[in-house]
Amino acid sequence: MHKHYHYWQAIIFYILINLIAGYGITLFVDIKAVYSILNLPSWAPATWVFGVAWTINNILVLIGNIWTLNSPVSHARTMLIRLQIISWINYAVFQWLSFGTGIPAMFFWPTFSMLLLTIASMYYAYKLDTKEQPFIKTLTSSRSITLTFSTLIIWLCIASVLGFYIMMNN
C-alpha cells in the first residue's frame, strides 16, 4: 500500500511551482517587455493568454497527477511519475531559460521538450487508464488521466510552433 495524496497537496504544489516558475522571474525581468520586442508571427497569442492557458493546463495536469499518485503501483504509474517530475522541472525553469536569458532558441527547446514529455506522459497515462478497464470506460467515468493532458498537448503544439518561429526569426 502506498501513501494517499490529497487535492490540498496539489494546491500547495501549484502555488510553490508557480512562485518558482513564473512569479520569481518577474522580479528580475519584464516579461511583457521582452515578449513585445520579439519578432512574432501575426497569430502569436497576447501575453495574458499564456497565464490563462497555463492555469488551466496546470490544474488539469495536477488532477491527473493526484489520480496517478493514488493509483495502484505499476510500471506505467512509475514511468508517468518520473516523466511528470521531469516535466515540472522543465516548467519551473522555462521562463528563466527563455525570458531570463533572452536566447531565442530557449523559447523553442524547453517547449518542444515539454511537448515530447507530454506525449510520453499521455502514453503511460493511457496504460494506467486501460489497466483495469477499456479506455472508453475511463472517458465515461470522468476519471481519465490521459484526458487531463488534453489542453496541455494542444497548447504545447501551438507554443512549440511559436517557439520555433521565435528561434528562427530573432
Summary of the structure (lengths in Angstrom):
residues: 170
radius of gyration: 16.9
end to end distance: 52.0
largest distance: 53.0
contacts: 486
relative contact order: 0.15
helix: 77%
strand: 0%
